């Protein structure tokens, strides 16, 4: 573990975190996805290179991703709210259930082994990949989001799974709201607020849960790596316009299929690591 205090190791990790932000920002702008679904797989690949103990690699990736989502979610939610695209009534009715789901997911994530988080990410990434790979841009199953207990169940599910995966509200929220008939702009705007409901309490939970873990690398606050937090979000914001520029030259359905392939490869790689 002595190498973790080497200045060259810290410099290399900082460079890797900045590169992670640039890649995730480009893909976020290109594919219209939240950073977490990209950041976690990238960190999952980067941490072994720097000798981070295997047992905490996924927890560190998930927690650091959640922390970087906080500033980007605040910025995104404010802009969407100002444009009037956010479904405030839906938010008011679903946030308590979603917060309960976040608490449950964070508790499980802190106490299960890293392999458990990897399995959750791999399974959900595979499901999202199949959904995006085999449905059209305007696919839906109903015209409105169910009310009452079904809506609460949706909130709990989004909150719990997102906290365990280290993602904001977009990856699960946008396709689910779209399937329930929400216009895509409203779905994206409302899901941006989901990111705040998820990322803030989940980050606090991961800080608390990892506070005394002896395997943590330097510059970590609980399971949140502060080097990653400081560099990923700014680099991602810098690179997002690059992806947006590319997106305007590629048909939307091709983008959807490309992201499906990315998630499929990510999922299969995680399954391979679990079973080998």
C-alpha positions as CSV (number, residue, x, y, z in Angstrom):
1,X,0.0,0.0,0.0
2,X,3.0,2.3,0.3
3,X,2.8,3.1,-3.4
4,X,-0.5,4.9,-2.8
5,X,1.4,7.7,-1.1
6,X,3.9,8.2,-4.0
7,X,3.5,11.7,-5.6
8,X,3.9,10.2,-9.0
9,X,1.0,7.8,-8.2
10,X,-1.2,10.7,-7.2
11,X,-0.2,12.6,-10.3
12,X,-1.1,9.6,-12.5
13,X,-4.4,9.2,-10.7
14,X,-5.2,12.8,-11.2
15,X,-4.5,12.6,-14.9
16,X,-6.7,9.5,-15.1
17,X,-9.6,11.2,-13.3
18,X,-9.4,14.2,-15.7
19,X,-9.4,11.9,-18.7
20,X,-12.4,10.1,-17.2
21,X,-14.2,13.4,-17.0
22,X,-13.3,14.3,-20.6
23,X,-14.6,10.9,-21.9
24,X,-17.7,10.9,-19.8
25,X,-18.5,14.5,-20.8
26,X,-18.1,13.8,-24.5
27,X,-20.3,10.7,-24.3
28,X,-22.9,12.6,-22.2
29,X,-23.1,15.3,-24.8
30,X,-23.1,12.8,-27.7
31,X,-25.6,10.3,-26.3
32,X,-27.7,12.4,-23.9
33,X,-27.0,10.2,-20.9
34,X,-26.1,11.0,-17.3
35,X,-22.5,10.9,-16.3
36,X,-22.7,8.1,-13.8
37,X,-23.5,5.3,-16.3
38,X,-20.3,6.3,-18.0
39,X,-18.1,7.3,-15.1
40,X,-18.6,4.1,-13.0
41,X,-17.4,1.7,-15.8
42,X,-14.5,4.0,-16.6
43,X,-13.4,4.1,-12.9
44,X,-14.0,0.4,-12.6
45,X,-11.3,0.1,-15.4
46,X,-9.0,2.8,-14.0
47,X,-8.7,1.8,-10.3
48,X,-7.1,-1.6,-10.9
49,X,-4.3,0.1,-12.9
50,X,-3.4,2.2,-9.8
51,X,-3.5,-0.7,-7.4
52,X,-6.7,0.2,-5.6
53,X,-7.7,-2.9,-3.5
54,X,-10.2,-5.0,-5.4
55,X,-12.6,-5.2,-2.5
56,X,-13.3,-1.5,-2.6
57,X,-12.9,-0.7,-6.3
58,X,-16.6,-0.7,-7.1
59,X,-17.6,1.1,-3.9
60,X,-15.1,3.8,-4.6
61,X,-16.3,4.1,-8.2
62,X,-20.0,4.3,-7.2
63,X,-19.4,6.8,-4.4
64,X,-17.1,9.1,-6.4
65,X,-19.5,9.0,-9.3
66,X,-22.4,10.0,-7.1
67,X,-20.4,13.0,-5.7
68,X,-19.6,14.3,-9.1
69,X,-23.3,14.1,-10.0
70,X,-24.2,16.7,-7.3
71,X,-22.9,19.9,-9.0
72,X,-23.9,18.8,-12.5
73,X,-27.4,17.9,-11.3
74,X,-27.8,21.3,-9.5
75,X,-26.8,23.1,-12.7
76,X,-29.0,20.9,-15.0
77,X,-32.1,21.0,-12.7
78,X,-32.0,24.8,-12.4
79,X,-31.8,25.3,-16.1
80,X,-34.7,22.8,-16.8
81,X,-36.8,24.3,-14.1
82,X,-36.2,27.8,-15.5
83,X,-37.4,26.6,-18.9
84,X,-40.6,25.3,-17.4
85,X,-40.1,21.8,-18.7
86,X,-40.0,20.0,-15.3
87,X,-43.1,18.1,-14.1
88,X,-43.2,19.6,-10.6
89,X,-46.4,17.7,-9.6
90,X,-44.8,14.4,-10.3
91,X,-41.7,15.4,-8.4
92,X,-43.8,16.3,-5.3
93,X,-45.6,13.0,-5.4
94,X,-42.6,10.7,-6.0
95,X,-39.7,12.2,-4.0
96,X,-40.5,10.7,-0.6
97,X,-40.6,7.2,-2.0
98,X,-37.4,7.9,-4.1
99,X,-35.6,9.1,-1.0
100,X,-36.6,6.0,0.9
101,X,-35.2,4.0,-2.0
102,X,-32.0,5.9,-1.9
103,X,-31.6,5.2,1.8
104,X,-32.2,1.5,1.2
105,X,-29.8,1.3,-1.8
106,X,-27.1,3.2,0.0
107,X,-27.3,1.0,3.1
108,X,-27.1,-2.1,0.9
109,X,-24.2,-0.7,-1.2
110,X,-22.1,0.1,1.9
111,X,-22.6,-3.3,3.5
112,X,-22.6,-5.7,0.6
113,X,-19.3,-6.9,-1.0
114,X,-18.0,-5.0,-4.0
115,X,-19.0,-8.0,-6.2
116,X,-22.6,-7.4,-5.3
117,X,-22.5,-3.8,-6.6
118,X,-20.7,-5.1,-9.7
119,X,-23.5,-7.6,-10.3
120,X,-26.2,-5.0,-9.8
121,X,-24.5,-2.6,-12.3
122,X,-24.0,-5.4,-14.8
123,X,-27.6,-6.6,-14.7
124,X,-29.2,-3.2,-14.9
125,X,-26.7,-2.0,-17.6
126,X,-27.7,-5.1,-19.7
127,X,-31.4,-4.4,-19.3
128,X,-31.0,-0.7,-20.3
129,X,-28.8,-1.8,-23.3
130,X,-31.5,-4.2,-24.5
131,X,-34.2,-1.6,-24.0
132,X,-32.2,1.0,-26.0
133,X,-31.1,-1.5,-28.6
134,X,-34.5,-2.9,-29.5
135,X,-37.0,-0.1,-28.9
136,X,-37.6,3.0,-31.0
137,X,-37.0,6.6,-30.0
138,X,-40.7,7.1,-29.1
139,X,-41.4,3.7,-27.5
140,X,-44.1,3.9,-24.7
141,X,-46.5,1.5,-22.9
142,X,-49.0,4.0,-21.3
143,X,-49.9,7.7,-21.6
144,X,-49.4,8.6,-17.9
145,X,-47.3,7.6,-14.9
146,X,-49.3,5.4,-12.6
147,X,-50.4,6.9,-9.3
148,X,-50.6,5.6,-5.8
149,X,-48.6,2.6,-4.7
150,X,-47.3,1.8,-8.3
151,X,-45.8,5.3,-8.5
152,X,-44.2,4.9,-5.0
153,X,-42.8,1.6,-6.1
154,X,-41.3,3.3,-9.2
155,X,-39.7,5.9,-7.0
156,X,-38.3,3.4,-4.5
157,X,-36.9,1.3,-7.4
158,X,-35.2,4.2,-9.2
159,X,-33.8,5.5,-5.9
160,X,-32.4,2.2,-4.7
161,X,-31.0,1.0,-7.9
162,X,-29.4,4.4,-8.8
163,X,-27.7,4.6,-5.4
164,X,-26.3,1.2,-5.8
165,X,-25.1,1.9,-9.4
166,X,-23.7,5.4,-8.7
167,X,-25.9,7.0,-11.3
168,X,-28.2,10.0,-11.3
169,X,-31.8,10.1,-12.4
170,X,-31.4,10.1,-16.2
171,X,-30.4,6.5,-16.9
172,X,-33.5,5.0,-15.3
173,X,-35.8,8.0,-15.0
174,X,-35.8,9.1,-18.7
175,X,-36.6,5.8,-20.3
176,X,-39.2,5.0,-17.6
177,X,-41.0,8.4,-17.8
178,X,-40.9,8.1,-21.6
179,X,-42.4,4.7,-21.5
180,X,-45.2,6.2,-19.4
181,X,-46.0,8.8,-22.0
182,X,-44.0,11.8,-20.8
183,X,-42.6,13.9,-23.7
184,X,-38.9,13.4,-23.9
185,X,-38.0,17.0,-22.9
186,X,-40.2,16.7,-19.8
187,X,-38.7,13.3,-19.0
188,X,-35.2,14.7,-19.2
189,X,-36.0,17.8,-17.2
190,X,-37.8,15.9,-14.4
191,X,-35.1,13.2,-14.3
192,X,-32.5,16.0,-13.7
193,X,-34.2,16.7,-10.4
194,X,-34.1,12.9,-9.6
195,X,-30.4,13.3,-9.8
196,X,-30.4,15.7,-6.8
197,X,-32.7,13.5,-4.8
198,X,-30.4,10.5,-5.4
199,X,-26.9,12.0,-5.3
200,X,-26.8,14.1,-2.2
201,X,-28.1,11.6,0.4
202,X,-26.3,8.7,-1.3
203,X,-23.0,10.5,-1.3
204,X,-23.4,11.3,2.4
205,X,-24.2,7.7,3.1
206,X,-21.1,6.5,1.3
207,X,-18.9,9.0,3.1
208,X,-20.3,7.8,6.4
209,X,-20.2,4.1,5.5
210,X,-16.6,4.2,4.3
211,X,-15.2,6.5,7.0
212,X,-13.0,4.0,8.8
213,X,-12.2,1.6,5.9
214,X,-8.4,0.9,6.2
215,X,-8.1,0.1,2.5
216,X,-9.0,3.6,1.3
217,X,-6.4,5.4,-0.9
218,X,-5.1,8.9,0.0
219,X,-7.4,11.9,-0.5
220,X,-10.6,9.9,0.1
221,X,-13.6,11.0,2.2
222,X,-15.2,7.8,3.1
223,X,-15.6,6.0,-0.2
224,X,-15.6,9.3,-2.2
225,X,-12.2,9.9,-3.8
226,X,-11.6,13.7,-3.6
227,X,-9.2,13.7,-6.5
228,X,-11.9,12.2,-8.7
229,X,-14.5,14.6,-7.3
230,X,-12.4,17.6,-8.0
231,X,-11.4,16.7,-11.5
232,X,-14.1,14.6,-13.1
233,X,-17.0,17.1,-12.9
234,X,-15.1,20.1,-14.4
235,X,-13.5,18.0,-17.1
236,X,-17.0,16.6,-18.0
237,X,-18.6,20.0,-18.2
238,X,-15.7,21.1,-20.4
239,X,-16.1,18.2,-22.8
240,X,-19.9,18.0,-23.0
241,X,-20.1,20.6,-25.8
242,X,-17.8,18.4,-27.9
243,X,-20.2,15.6,-27.7
244,X,-23.2,17.8,-28.4
245,X,-21.4,19.1,-31.6
246,X,-20.9,15.5,-32.7
247,X,-24.5,14.5,-31.9
248,X,-25.8,17.0,-34.5
249,X,-24.1,15.1,-37.2
250,X,-25.4,11.6,-36.3
251,X,-29.0,10.4,-36.5
252,X,-30.7,10.0,-33.1
253,X,-31.5,6.3,-33.5
254,X,-27.9,5.6,-34.4
255,X,-26.9,7.4,-31.1
256,X,-29.3,5.2,-29.1
257,X,-27.9,2.0,-30.7
258,X,-24.3,3.2,-30.1
259,X,-25.0,3.7,-26.4
260,X,-26.7,0.3,-26.2
261,X,-23.5,-1.3,-27.6
262,X,-21.4,0.6,-25.0
263,X,-23.6,-0.6,-22.1
264,X,-23.7,-4.2,-23.5
265,X,-19.9,-4.3,-23.6
266,X,-19.6,-2.8,-20.1
267,X,-22.1,-5.3,-18.7
268,X,-20.5,-8.3,-20.4
269,X,-17.0,-7.2,-19.1
270,X,-18.4,-7.0,-15.5
271,X,-20.0,-10.4,-15.8
272,X,-16.7,-11.8,-17.1
273,X,-14.8,-10.4,-14.1
274,X,-17.4,-11.7,-11.7
275,X,-17.3,-15.3,-13.0
276,X,-13.6,-15.6,-13.8
